[in-house]
């Protein structure tokens, strides 16, 4: 089993990175973490919609490499921070570039959406949950999501200390076992 963790936080060694690391250790599998701050990912822009004409995306950055890593993985874990009551902008940039990667709904669903589990870290999480689930509206399955609120564990979200809490570790262990059961 090959698991890819994608850290959407630009904070090095923060809660998103630490929770991904914990899960990959729990899974005892071949795993890798991509920190988006190490890659150039640009938003969609005025390109005359070449991706709608079945042409390769004209934006030259690392997005194709990252999606290639996603396709080569059996499971993908997104670790997403919330900012101002929404998911990080990096998530939306990553997501909007999908239109150049996926040419049909079958590939999108079977080769990508079904592989993803989510770690959502933030204190205001109703809107971010809705933003995640909007990708699944037209499909019969819902992703595995764990929500970790720093306030609930009496931590500041910017401290990066959530993983020190035993309840958080236990919840992440259960989350990791759920990932394993999905692959059997």
N, C-alpha and C positions, 0 to 999 in steps of 0.2 A: 504494500500500500504506500502510495506517495501522496503526501499532504503538503499543500502550499499555503502558507500564511501570508496575507497581505496586510501590512500595517498602514492605515490611512492617516495616522497621526504624524505630524512633522516634529514632534517632541521626541528626541532620542532617549531611549531607555525609559519611556513613560509607561503608563498603565497599558496601553494597547500593545506595545512590544512585549512587556513582561507577561501579559496574559496569553499572548500567542506562544511565547517560549514555553510557558507552563503547559499549555495544551499539547504542543508537539512532544514535549518530554513524556507526558502522560500517555500519548498514543504509541510510543515506542515504535516509530516507523521512520521511513525515509522522509525527512521533512526539510523545508527551507522557508525562510522568512524573507519576503521582499519588503523593504522599507521604501515607501514611495518617495521619500525625501532624497533617495539615492538616484532617482530617475527623472528624466525630463518628460513630462506629460503635459501637453498643451490642450486647451479647450478647442472645440470646433470653432471654425471661423469662416470667413468668406472664401470659399473654395469652389464655388459654382456647383456644389453638391455632387462631386465626382463619385462619391460612394453610392449614390442613388442610381448611377449609370453603370454599376457593376465594375467600376474602376478602382484601383487601390487608392487609399487615402493619400492625399497630397501633403499632409502634415508630416514633417520629418521629426520624429521623436522616438521614445522608447515604448510606446503603447503596443505595437505589434509584438515586441519581445515579451512583454508582460502577459499578454493574452496567450501567446505560444506556451508560456510556462503554465498557465491555467489549463489549457487543453491537455498538456502532458501529465497533469495531476489527477489522482483519483478523487481527491476531496480538496476543497478550498475553504479556508477560514478567513473571513474579513474581520479585522479589528477596527472598529469605527468610533472615533470620538464624536461628541456633540459640541457644537459651538453655537451659542445664542439660540438654543432650542431647535437646532437643525443638525443634520449630518455635516461632516466636514466638506468643504468645497472640493477637495481632492476626489471624493467619492462621486460627485456629480460630473466632474470633468472626465473621470475614468468611465462612468456609465454612458455619458453622451457620445463617447467615441465608439461605442458598440455598434452603431449603425454602419460603420466602415468595416467591422470585423464579421458580423453575422449577416449573411445574405438571405437567411430565411428563418422562420420561427422554430422549425424543428431543430436546427443546429443550436439556436439560442437556448431552447429549453433542455434538450437532451445532453448537450455537450458543455453546458455552462451553468444555468440556473439550478439544475438538480444537484450539482456538486457543492454548492455554497452553503456554509453555516456562518452565523454572524455573532460576533461579540460586540455589543453596543455598550459604550462606556459614557456615562453622563448623568446629570441629575434631572434634566428635563428631557424625558424620552418618549412622550406620546407622539409628537410630530415626527421625530426620527424613525420610530417604528412604522408609522404610516408611510414614510418615504421609502423605507426598505420594502414593505409589503406591496407597494404600488407596482413593482416589477413582476409580481406574481398574480396579479388580478385575473388574468385570462387563463390561468393554469390550475390543475386540480390539486397541486401540492403547495404546502407552505414550508418555508425554510425553518431550520432549527436556529433559534435566536436565544442568546442569554443576555440579559440586561444587568449591568453592574452600576449601581449608583453610589458614588463616593459618599454622599450624604448619609445613605443608609448604614454605611460602615464607619461613620464618624471620621472620614478622611476628607482632605481637600483634593479635588480631582487633579490639580497640577502637581501634587507631591509625588505621584507615581508609586504610592505605597499600597495600593489595593491588594496586591498579591501577597502581602504580609499577613493579611487577615485570614484566619483558618476557615471561616465560613465561605469566603470567596474561593479559596482553594478547593473546598469540598464541592461547591457549585460548579467550578470549572472541571473537576474530575468527573462529575456526573455528565456534564456537557460533552466531555471528551469520549466517555463511554457511549453516548448517544451517536457520536460520529462513527465510532467503530461499528455499532449495530446497524447503521445505515449501509455500510459497505458489505455486510455479510449476506 
